[in-house]
């Protein structure tokens, strides 16, 4: 009887949390709350999302909205402290660390992997530059084989890899490509990647609530992810930290977005690091691939944004046209990145010229089109004010 009551109570709390998310929205204007509410309630229902956090920034003011539960078995609600796996949005932190190494003079954009990785000198990949690695135009595959478990095995595999396209001609979205950006940056800075992110980059950016290694005191805040109804969390692999390893609260990720909106508020080295990630190097379809962030003119039609975040962009090679010279957007632009792991999904997008941005964090895999469509709707509403 007690067990049945406990289970019923958990379900009741879960339903209450989902139904009253607007009550737990923190300091949000009525208009912002209304835009988020009408956009995300149908999404949560359609995709049976256990828990979700949305962070919005507009004109320097933050608004947060928390829906549902962090874990089904406990019924604990999503709160300001809940940590979600952000998947490939981690690559933007990696690109920023590389930008920081560039600003400090430890790296050059023209550097080849062999400069810091002796095992790759003279390899096919050594024809690529740091820019090619950061823009997925180096020719590396989406994943490394599962059998590769150590850095030495990684270096041996990549050293023998045959590159099918000349650097800078094709964009092939790639975890190893982004992973090598972080790996090379850490070597150039004589440090460990995870340590550099957690003890150098995040504190300097003022980002709290983002971790690669979650401190013991925060483990209770780590949401449980779900694939369907099966509990899932990310596993370990070579380049997991660099490519998809961060766990963030909505406030932590939104602070990173605000740093990207207003890098002028950072010190000179960090400002240059952020600005590096917003320079475009290749046009791929109607999207511009930067040294990290993907770019679109603002306002951007939803159809164009969906095409740039489609499965074809992830799983297929796409022709890349070099921008000569590389350049930051000439006018208002939207920067974005999707992220996901087996049990989590995320999205970050912002328009610096309008000082608006949004982050979406969920403990279930929501289809990318649904995330992008929801964010586009909220940003469009914010842009009209």
N, C-alpha and C positions, 0 to 999 in steps of 0.2 A: 504493500500500500504506500509506504513512504517513498519507495523508488518511483512508483507510478506518479505520485504527487510531484516529486522533484522534476521528473521529465516533463510533466505538464507545465510546471512553473517555468522551466527554461524556455519552452516553446512560447509561452505567454509573454515572457519578457522579450524574446526575440521579436515577436510580432509587434509588441508595443514600441520597441526601439525603432523598428522599421517604419511604423506608422507615425511616429512623433519626432522624426529626424529634424524637422524645422524648429522644434522646441529647443534642441540642443545646438542649433546653429549659433555660433559665437559672434555677436556684435555685427550682424549683417544688416544692410539696408533692406527695406521691404522689396525694392525692385530686384536687387541681386538675389535675395532669397526666393523670390517668385520665379526668376529665370532658372535657377538651379532646381527648384522643386518641380516645375513643369517639365524639365528636361530629364531629370534623373529618376523620378519615381517610375515612369513607364519602362525605362531601361532596366532598373532593378527587378521589376516584376517579370518582364519578358525573359530575362536571362537568369532568373532565380539566383541572384547574387546574395550571398550571406551577409557580407559587410562591405561598406564603401566609404571612402573619405574624399571630399572635394575641397580644394583650397582655391580661392580666387583672390587676386590682387587687382586693385583698380585705383589709380591715382595715389599709390603709396599706402592704401588701406587694405588690410587683410580680412578675409571672411572665410570661415570654415564651416563645413556641414558634414555631419557624421550620421551614417545610416547603418542599421542592422548590427550584426554581431561579429566579433573578431574570431570566435570559435563556436561551432554549433554545439559541442558537447558541454560547454560551460555556460553558454548564453551571455558571456561577457560582452558588453556593448563596445562598438568602435568608439574610441575617444581621441582626444588630442595626442595621447601618448602611444597610440597603436602604431606598430611598425609593420610595413608591408614590403615585400620584395618588389623592387622597381624594375627588375630585368634590364633590358638594354638601354634604359635611360642612364644606367651606370656608365655607359660609354661617353656621356657628356662630361662626367666628372673626370674620366680618364683623359679625354681630350684637353680638359682644362689643366690637368697636371702637366701634360706635355707642353701646353702653352706657357705654363709657368717655367718649365725647364728652358724653353726658348727665350723667355724674357730674361732669365738669369744668365743666358749665354752658354748653357750646358749642352744645348742642341742647336742644330740648324735645320730649317725646312728642307734643305737639299741633302741632308744626311741620308745615307743608305744604311740598312740594318747591319751590314758587316762592320760598320764603324765601331759599334759597341758590342756586337755579337760575332766573335771570331769564327764560330762554326758556320756562319752564313756568307763569309767572304768568298766571292767568286761564284756563288750559287745563282740560279735563275732569279730568285727573289731579290738578290742584291742589286738588280737593275732598278728596283723601285725605290722611291724616296719616302721620307716621313710623310709628306703630303699624300702620296699614293696610299700608304697604309691608313691614314686618317680619313680618307675619302672613299675607301673600299675599291680603289682602282689599281691595286697591286696584283690582282689575279688570284688571291687566296680563296679557298672554298668556304662555305658557310660554317662548317664545323671541322674540328680535328677528329680523327678516328677515336673511338672510345677506348681503344687499347693503349693510347698514349697517356701516361700517368705522371711523368716527371718532366721538368724543364729540359733535361738532357735528351729525353726521347722526343720532345717537341722540336728541339733544334735539329736533331738528326733527321726527322721526318721532313721538316721544311727545307733543309739543305738539299735534299734529293728531289724535292717536288718539281714537277714540270709545270711551268706557267703557260697557259694556253693563249693568253692575249698579252700584247705589249702593255707595259705600265701606262696608265692614263688613257686607255682606249675603251675599256669596259668597266662598268660598275657591277661588282659582285658583292652583295652584302655579306659580311664575314665577321664572325666572332674572333677568329685568329688574327685578322687584320687589325681590329681594334685592340685586341690583347697585346699584340706586338708594340703598338703605340705606347701603352702603359709600361710594358716590360722594358723597352728601350729607354723611355723617360726615366724610369727608376734606376737603371744601370748608369745613365748619364749623370744622375744626381747622387750616385754612390749610396743608394738607399734601397729599402724594401718597399715595393709598391703599396702594400696595405698600410704600412707604417706611415708612408709619406701622405697618403690620403687622410688617414685618421688623425695624425698628430701635426701635420703641416697644413694641407690644403683646406680641410673642413674648418678648423679653428680660425684660420686667416680669413676665410669667407664669412665667418659668423654663422655657419650652418650647424645647428644643433638638432639632434634627432635623426641623424643619418649614420649608419655604421656598416662596415664590412663584417667585423667581428662584434656581435652584440654583447655588451657588457653583461655579466651575470645579473646585475641589479635590474636590467631591462628585459631579461628573457621573458618575463611574464607579460610584457607588452607585445611580443612577437605574435602576430595574427597567424591563425592556421589557414593555409591555402587549401583550395579544393579543385580537383579536376572531376567534373560531374559532382558526385557525392563522396568521392574518395579523397581523404586528406592527403595533401601533397606539399612538400617544400623542396627547394632547390637542392641538388646534389653537388658533389665536388668534382672538379675537372680542372685541367690545365687552363689558365686564363679565366677561370670563373670570376675572380675578383675584378679583373680588368674589364670584362665584357658584360657581366650581368649580376655582380655580386652585392650591390648595396641594398640595404633595407632602410626605409625612411618613414618617418611620420609625415603627414600632410604639411605640417608647418616647416619641417626640415627641407622638404623638396621645394616648397613654395619660396623659402628664403633663397635657395639656389636660383630659382627663376627670377626673383627680384634682383639678385646680383647681376644676372644677365640683362635685365631691363635697364639697370642704372649702374654700370661698371665704373662710372665716374666717381662713385662714392667710395671706391676701393683704393688701396695704395697703388702706386704706379705699376709695380710688377704684376699684381693681380689684375689690374685693369687691362694691361696688355695681354695677359693670359686669356681673359674672357673675350676680348676683342678678336684674338686669334681664332677662336672657335666659331666666330660669326662671319668670317671671310669666306666667300664662295669661290670654289676652284673648278667645278664642273657643272655643266647643265645636263641633266638626265631627264629626258621628257620635258615636262613643265615644272620640274623641281630643280633647284640649285643645291648641289651637295657642298656643304662647307666643311671646314676642318672640325667636324663634329655635328653641329646642328644642320638640319635640312630647312631650306628657305623657300618662301613663296611671297609674291607681292601681296600687300594687304590693301583693300579687302580681297580675299581669295575665294573664288567660287567653290562650293563644297565638292563638286565633281572633281575639280583639279586637286584638291587636298586629299580626297579619297584615292585618286589615281596614284599620287605620290606615296601613299601609305599602303598600297595594295600588296597582295601576295606576289604579284609579278615582280614588284620591286625587291622583294625579299628573296624569292626562290629562283629567279631567272636572271641571266646576265642582261644588262641594259647598256646601250651605247652611251658613252660619255664624251661630251664635247668640252674641250678645255676652254676656260675663260682666260683670256690673255689681254691685260693682266688680271690676276685674281682681284676680287673686289668685294667690299661690303655692299649691301643693297643700296641703291641710289635713292630710293624712297621708302615709305612705310613697308615693313615686311613682317610676316609671321615666321617664327622659328618653331620647330616642333620635333618631338621624338616619341615614338611608342616604345613600350617595354612590356615584357611578359616572361613568366616562367611557367612551369607545369601547373601551379596552383594559384598564380597571381597575374594581374594585368594592370598596366599603368599607362598614363599619357601625360605629357607636359607640352604646353604651347604658350607662346607669349608674343606680344606686339610692342616692342620698345617705344615706338613713336606714339602710341596711344597709352602707354604705361598700364597695360592690361595683360593678365596672364592667368592660366588655370592649370591645376594638377588634379589628376584623377588616380586614385589608388583603390584597388579591389582585391579581395581574397578569393577570386575565381577568375578564370580566363573568359573575359568578355570579348567578343569578336572586335577586331580593330575598327571596322566601319562604324560600329555602334559607339565606341569611345570617341572617335574622331568627329562623328556627327554631333554628339552631345557637346563636346568642347567647342566646336564651331558655332553652335547655336548660342551658347553662353557668351562667347567672345563677341559675336555679332551684336548681341543685346547690349553688352557693356560699351561697345564702340559707338553706339548711337547716342550715348549720353554726353 
